[in-house]
Amino acid sequence: MSTFYENDSMGYDEIIMTTPQFATNQVFRSREDLVEWVQKLGYSLGVVVVTKRSNKRPCGFVFKVVLICDRGGKYRVQKSSKASGTKKINCPFELEGTYSDEYDAWTLTVICDGHNHQRSQYMEGHAYARRLTDDERSWVAYLTKMNVAPHDNSAYVNTGEQTYFGSTSSVIDDLFGFNQNTAEQTYFTNTARVTEYDFMGLSQHSVTCQKSIDYRTYIGEIPEIFQPYVEDIENVDGDGNCGFRATAVALGYHQNDWASIRRSLIEEMVQYEQLYRLAFNDKNNTVDEYNAVFSSLNWFGKGFAPTQYWMIMPETGYLIANRFNVIFHFISKDNNSSSTIFPLWRGPDQFPEKRIITMALVHSNHYVAVKMQGEFPMGVTQKLWTLNRQTAASEWEQIYQSRQQLYKDWIWKPPVYKVID
């Protein structure tokens, strides 16, 4: 176990190591997210980052936070008959998190990335590493509710694996002397069938959790051929940013990260401007679709985004596929317009993980994120991709040809006539 407390008489003026990993262009949706990101990164690097101070406006809103190494600052000597030590050795490491009114987001600035001490090799000796996670705190609250003695909580918290209820089957066995069986549970909790217990009478009954509200609301807006493969649907705020919100959710982020999605797509268009001009504009440049798409991305204001800043499809779909290295699957009931958008520049060999994200247009004016399962059918390839893809990217269509054919067959199925006698 590493030593965290040094004698106060030692000198630590020399920079011994640096941590440049904290330099980032990442945008955070809240102060809590920023601090959490910094502390997790610090933990992985063998340093503990704490809050030095927070600056507030007269209304009480925190607009700036200063973060330092927990070994920063100087120990205040107090009169005592006992010899004392301290972990404070005036480490100069300092970060500053700042809130932007313009973008409604937080950014991080590195003031000093140097430390006057070595990194800790064994972080489990530090109080930060012994903090309970959110799940563990919930479990402690649950154990308290079940009248488990406080001194027994730690033993139960560190036992077993998390289940559907956030508790552990081994702990349940330990506490009540029976097994908890969980079956038919999916990735989300919308279709889980679980066994629930009446702890007072130790009776059990089966409970089937219903589909999510978003699923029930929008499943009718999904073309019938895709419906059996829809695992879940997540709605997002309808503020004119819904396309970018749904993209963030489909990629695994929070819908409030819509501004980061917009910025990333702007960077994509700037980086590959000439390629996108060739792809989006007609040969005679009579229609400047490139500038139209670029302008539609450039909105970071508060409130409802005006219509000129709404997502333009399918062009934005190609930006998403290329920027985030995914296959963008777009589904819609409007004119059988479901499509599959493969990356334009890179082929399957350059993608260790061939990830497909799905977004649906519902009610002809709103986007939602869709989680698909199994070997679901895939929409058709559009002419824009066929005409502008590079040679390496041509292999994408070969891989998913059979799944795209399922959708084509469904579209082109002949009408069924009912014979009336």
C-alpha distance (Angstrom), angle and dihedral (degrees) to the residues before:
residue distance angle dihedral
M1 . . .
S2 3.78 . .
T3 3.78 123.1 .
F4 3.77 114.7 -112.9
Y5 3.80 99.7 176.8
E6 3.77 121.8 68.3
N7 3.75 130.5 -175.9
D8 3.78 110.4 -91.2
S9 3.80 92.8 -130.0
M10 3.80 93.8 68.8
G11 3.81 119.4 99.7
Y12 3.78 122.6 -127.7
D13 3.81 107.8 175.7
E14 3.81 98.0 126.4
I15 3.82 122.1 89.2
I16 3.79 104.8 -121.7
M17 3.81 101.7 174.7
T18 3.81 140.8 3.0
T19 3.80 131.8 -144.0
P20 3.83 106.8 -153.9
Q21 3.83 89.9 165.0
F22 3.80 89.7 89.5
A23 3.82 91.6 69.3
T24 3.81 104.6 101.4
N25 3.79 142.4 153.1
Q26 3.79 90.5 -149.7
V27 3.79 117.1 131.8
F28 3.81 118.5 -142.0
R29 3.79 124.8 -152.1
S30 3.81 94.0 -145.7
R31 3.79 142.6 14.3
E32 3.79 89.5 -112.5
D33 3.81 91.4 56.3
L34 3.80 91.2 49.8
V35 3.81 93.5 50.2
E36 3.80 92.0 45.3
W37 3.82 91.7 51.7
V38 3.81 91.7 49.1
Q39 3.79 94.2 47.5
K40 3.79 94.3 47.6
L41 3.80 91.5 49.0
G42 3.80 90.7 46.7
Y43 3.79 91.2 50.5
S44 3.82 90.4 53.5
L45 3.80 89.2 51.1
G46 3.79 95.1 49.0
V47 3.80 97.7 -106.2
V48 3.79 131.6 106.2
V49 3.79 118.7 -137.7
V50 3.80 120.8 -157.3
T51 3.79 135.8 178.7
K52 3.80 114.3 -94.9
R53 3.79 96.8 -176.9
S54 3.79 143.7 -26.3
N55 3.81 125.3 -140.3
K56 3.80 117.3 -142.0
R57 3.76 135.0 -166.5
P58 3.83 120.0 -127.7
C59 3.81 88.7 -94.8
G60 3.81 89.5 58.9
F61 3.83 96.7 -107.7
V62 3.81 113.0 142.6
F63 3.83 109.6 -130.7
K64 3.81 100.6 166.3
V65 3.79 135.8 32.6
V66 3.81 127.1 -172.3
L67 3.81 116.4 -151.6
I68 3.80 126.0 -165.8
C69 3.79 139.8 173.3
D70 3.80 111.9 -84.8
R71 3.81 86.2 -120.0
G72 3.79 91.6 59.3
G73 3.79 123.4 107.9
K74 3.77 129.6 38.9
Y75 3.76 129.2 -80.0
R76 3.78 114.4 -111.6
V77 3.76 107.1 -130.4
Q78 3.79 113.5 -133.4
K79 3.76 128.7 -170.6
S80 3.77 108.7 -98.7
S81 3.75 138.7 145.2
K82 3.80 90.3 -134.5
A83 3.79 125.9 82.8
S84 3.80 108.0 -117.1
G85 3.79 136.9 -166.0
T86 3.77 133.8 -160.3
K87 3.78 140.5 -158.4
K88 3.82 90.4 -144.4
I89 3.79 108.4 101.9
N90 3.82 99.6 156.5
C91 3.81 95.2 -99.2
P92 3.83 106.2 -170.1
F93 3.82 96.5 -145.5
E94 3.81 110.7 128.0
L95 3.81 138.1 165.9
E96 3.78 130.6 -175.1
G97 3.80 126.0 -151.1
T98 3.80 116.2 -161.1
Y99 3.78 132.1 -170.7
S100 3.82 119.0 -134.6
D101 3.80 116.7 -147.7
E102 3.79 90.0 -166.2
Y103 3.80 95.5 57.2
D104 3.81 99.9 23.5
A105 3.80 89.5 -130.1
W106 3.81 143.3 103.2
T107 3.79 128.0 -113.2
L108 3.80 131.0 -168.6
T109 3.82 126.8 -131.7
V110 3.81 124.9 -169.1
I111 3.81 110.5 -136.1
C112 3.81 94.6 174.9
D113 3.81 127.0 -5.1
G114 3.81 95.5 -173.6
H115 3.82 127.7 108.7
N116 3.79 128.5 -163.5
H117 3.80 92.8 -147.6
Q118 3.78 139.6 52.4
R119 3.78 121.2 -93.4
S120 3.80 116.6 -97.0
Q121 3.80 111.8 -103.4
Y122 3.80 96.9 -161.2
M123 3.79 111.4 39.3
E124 3.80 94.5 179.0
G125 3.79 87.8 83.8
H126 3.78 91.0 65.4
A127 3.80 125.1 88.7
Y128 3.83 90.2 -127.9
A129 3.80 91.0 63.3
R130 3.80 91.2 52.1
R131 3.80 94.7 57.6
L132 3.80 116.7 117.2
T133 3.78 119.5 -112.1
D134 3.81 120.7 -125.4
D135 3.82 89.8 -100.5
E136 3.79 91.1 50.4
R137 3.80 91.7 49.1
S138 3.80 89.5 51.4
W139 3.79 89.5 49.3
V140 3.81 91.3 50.9
A141 3.80 89.6 51.3
Y142 3.79 89.2 50.3
L143 3.81 92.5 49.3
T144 3.79 90.2 48.9
K145 3.78 89.6 51.9
M146 3.81 87.9 52.6
N147 3.83 89.3 54.0
V148 3.80 95.0 -111.9
A149 3.81 109.8 162.0
P150 3.85 113.6 -105.5
H151 3.80 93.2 -122.5
D152 3.83 89.0 58.7
N153 3.82 95.3 50.8
S154 3.79 96.9 83.8
A155 3.80 92.2 53.8
Y156 3.80 91.5 52.6
V157 3.80 95.9 41.6
N158 3.81 92.3 58.0
T159 3.80 95.3 47.2
G160 3.79 129.6 96.7
E161 3.79 133.8 -20.1
Q162 3.79 130.7 -56.4
T163 3.79 115.7 -97.9
Y164 3.78 134.9 -171.7
F165 3.79 92.7 -70.4
G166 3.82 94.5 46.3
S167 3.81 89.5 -110.3
T168 3.79 129.6 102.6
S169 3.76 127.1 -106.7
S170 3.79 91.5 -142.9
V171 3.80 89.9 54.4
I172 3.80 90.9 48.2
D173 3.80 88.9 51.6
D174 3.79 89.7 48.3
L175 3.77 94.2 49.4
F176 3.77 103.2 38.9
G177 3.79 107.7 15.9
F178 3.81 100.4 -119.9
N179 3.81 138.4 93.4
Q180 3.77 125.1 -108.7
N181 3.80 114.0 -142.5
T182 3.77 121.9 -158.8
A183 3.80 121.6 -170.6
E184 3.81 141.1 170.8
Q185 3.81 92.1 18.0
T186 3.80 116.0 160.9
Y187 3.78 130.4 -158.4
F188 3.79 90.7 -88.0
T189 3.79 124.0 40.3
N190 3.78 94.2 -117.1
T191 3.83 96.6 97.7
A192 3.79 103.4 24.6
R193 3.79 120.9 136.9
V194 3.79 109.2 -156.7
T195 3.76 139.8 169.3
E196 3.79 112.7 -114.9
Y197 3.78 125.2 -164.0
D198 3.76 135.4 -147.6
F199 3.81 95.9 -141.0
M200 3.77 94.6 -164.7
G201 3.80 94.1 57.1
L202 3.82 96.3 23.0
S203 3.79 89.4 -131.0
Q204 3.78 122.1 141.7
H205 3.78 134.3 -148.8
S206 3.77 134.1 176.5
V207 3.77 120.8 -108.6
T208 3.81 126.2 -169.6
C209 3.80 113.8 -156.2
Q210 3.78 113.8 -138.8
K211 3.78 127.9 -126.1
S212 3.78 115.5 -84.3
I213 3.78 119.6 -88.1
D214 3.82 90.5 -115.1
Y215 3.80 90.0 53.4
R216 3.79 93.3 51.9
T217 3.79 91.6 44.5
Y218 3.80 98.3 51.5
I219 3.81 108.5 23.6
G220 3.81 89.4 93.5
E221 3.81 88.4 59.4
I222 3.80 91.2 58.9
P223 3.84 116.4 90.9
E224 3.81 109.5 -101.7
I225 3.80 94.9 -117.0
F226 3.83 90.7 62.9
Q227 3.81 99.1 41.1
P228 3.85 97.6 87.3
Y229 3.81 88.9 55.3
V230 3.81 97.7 49.4
E231 3.79 110.0 109.6
D232 3.77 97.7 175.9
I233 3.79 143.2 -15.4
E234 3.79 125.0 -146.5
N235 3.76 119.5 -160.3
V236 3.81 121.4 -150.2
D237 3.79 134.8 -160.0
G238 3.79 114.0 -70.4
D239 3.79 98.6 -136.8
G240 3.78 100.5 124.8
N241 3.81 90.4 -86.5
C242 3.80 94.0 78.9
G243 3.81 94.5 114.6
F244 3.78 91.6 55.1
R245 3.80 92.3 40.7
A246 3.81 91.1 52.5
T247 3.81 90.0 47.6
A248 3.81 90.6 53.5
V249 3.82 91.0 50.7
A250 3.82 92.7 46.7
L251 3.82 89.4 52.1
G252 3.81 91.1 51.8
Y253 3.79 99.8 -100.3
H254 3.80 131.2 113.3
Q255 3.80 118.2 -85.7
N256 3.81 88.6 -119.5
D257 3.81 87.8 69.0
W258 3.82 88.9 77.3
A259 3.82 91.6 114.5
S260 3.81 91.2 56.3
I261 3.81 89.3 52.0
R262 3.81 90.4 52.3
R263 3.82 91.8 49.6
S264 3.80 92.6 48.3
L265 3.80 91.7 51.8
I266 3.81 91.4 48.5
E267 3.80 88.9 52.9
E268 3.81 89.0 49.9
M269 3.81 92.1 53.5
V270 3.81 92.9 47.1
Q271 3.80 93.4 47.4
Y272 3.80 94.5 50.6
E273 3.81 99.4 26.6
Q274 3.78 98.2 141.6
L275 3.80 93.8 48.2
Y276 3.80 92.5 49.7
R277 3.81 92.5 46.2
L278 3.79 88.8 55.8
A279 3.79 91.6 46.4
F280 3.82 100.2 43.7
N281 3.82 103.2 34.3
D282 3.79 124.4 68.5
K283 3.79 118.2 -111.2
N284 3.80 93.1 -99.5
N285 3.82 93.1 46.6
T286 3.79 89.6 -128.7
V287 3.82 89.3 137.2
D288 3.81 116.9 44.1
E289 3.80 98.1 -154.3
Y290 3.81 90.9 158.2
N291 3.81 92.9 65.7
A292 3.79 91.2 42.7
V293 3.81 91.5 55.5
F294 3.80 92.2 42.5
S295 3.81 91.6 51.7
S296 3.81 91.6 48.2
L297 3.81 89.9 59.3
N298 3.80 95.3 51.1
W299 3.80 100.5 87.6
F300 3.81 123.6 112.0
G301 3.77 101.1 148.1
K302 3.77 129.9 124.6
G303 3.76 123.9 -100.9
F304 3.79 126.9 18.3
A305 3.80 116.4 -5.9
P306 3.83 112.1 -126.5
T307 3.81 115.6 -114.6
Q308 3.81 93.8 -103.1
Y309 3.80 87.8 66.1
W310 3.79 96.7 52.6
M311 3.78 119.0 115.2
I312 3.81 114.0 -81.1
M313 3.78 113.4 -144.8
P314 2.96 140.7 -121.9
E315 3.81 92.7 8.4
T316 3.81 94.4 59.4
G317 3.80 88.6 50.7
Y318 3.80 89.7 63.3
L319 3.80 90.4 50.7
I320 3.81 89.9 52.5
A321 3.81 93.5 47.9
N322 3.80 93.2 49.1
R323 3.80 97.5 40.3
F324 3.80 98.6 45.9
N325 3.82 98.6 31.2
V326 3.79 95.0 -120.8
I327 3.77 139.7 122.8
F328 3.79 106.9 -110.7
H329 3.81 111.7 -143.4
F330 3.80 112.4 -165.8
I331 3.80 119.6 -170.9
S332 3.79 129.8 -172.6
K333 3.79 139.6 155.4
D334 3.80 90.9 -141.2
N335 3.83 108.6 110.9
N336 3.82 91.9 -29.9
S337 3.82 87.7 -73.2
S338 3.81 98.7 156.1
S339 3.78 109.6 137.8
T340 3.78 143.1 176.8
I341 3.80 116.1 -133.0
F342 3.78 114.4 -159.8
P343 3.82 123.9 -170.0
L344 3.80 111.6 -83.9
W345 3.79 102.2 -147.7
R346 3.82 108.5 31.2
G347 3.79 131.5 56.2
P348 3.83 132.0 -139.0
D349 3.80 92.4 -92.2
Q350 3.81 89.3 67.5
F351 3.81 92.6 55.7
P352 3.84 114.6 77.3
E353 3.82 87.9 -174.4
K354 3.79 118.0 36.8
R355 3.77 98.7 -150.7
I356 3.79 124.1 -175.8
I357 3.80 121.4 -161.5
T358 3.80 121.5 -169.9
M359 3.78 130.7 -151.0
A360 3.80 127.0 177.6
L361 3.79 132.7 -153.3
V362 3.81 107.9 -139.9
H363 3.81 128.8 -171.5
S364 3.82 85.8 4.7
N365 3.82 91.2 -85.4
H366 3.81 112.0 57.4
Y367 3.82 136.0 63.2
V368 3.81 126.7 -142.9
A369 3.81 132.6 -179.9
V370 3.80 115.8 -113.5
K371 3.79 127.0 -160.3
M372 3.81 110.7 -150.7
Q373 3.78 128.7 -165.7
G374 3.79 136.1 -159.8
E375 3.80 127.2 6.3
F376 3.79 93.6 -36.2
P377 3.83 122.4 -177.0
M378 3.80 115.2 -96.8
G379 3.78 131.1 -143.0
V380 3.78 123.9 -108.0
T381 3.79 126.0 -81.8
Q382 3.78 113.7 -106.1
K383 3.78 127.3 -127.7
L384 3.80 91.8 -116.1
W385 3.80 90.6 65.7
T386 3.80 94.5 43.0
L387 3.81 92.5 53.1
N388 3.80 98.8 41.4
R389 3.80 107.9 31.6
Q390 3.76 118.1 114.9
T391 3.79 120.4 -121.2
A392 3.80 95.9 -99.8
A393 3.81 91.2 53.8
S394 3.82 93.7 55.9
E395 3.81 90.5 83.9
W396 3.82 92.1 69.2
E397 3.79 93.2 77.4
Q398 3.80 92.0 50.7
I399 3.80 92.0 56.6
Y400 3.81 95.2 51.5
Q401 3.81 98.8 31.3
S402 3.83 95.7 112.7
R403 3.81 92.8 50.2
Q404 3.79 92.0 48.2
Q405 3.80 89.5 49.0
L406 3.81 89.8 59.7
Y407 3.80 89.2 60.7
K408 3.81 92.8 44.3
D409 3.81 91.2 51.8
W410 3.79 89.9 50.3
I411 3.81 92.3 50.9
W412 3.77 94.7 45.6
K413 3.78 97.9 41.8
P414 3.82 110.2 133.7
P415 3.80 117.8 -109.3
V416 3.78 117.7 -96.8
Y417 3.78 115.2 -128.3
K418 3.76 121.0 -156.0
V419 3.80 114.6 -139.1
I420 3.81 112.0 -138.1
D421 3.77 115.1 -157.2
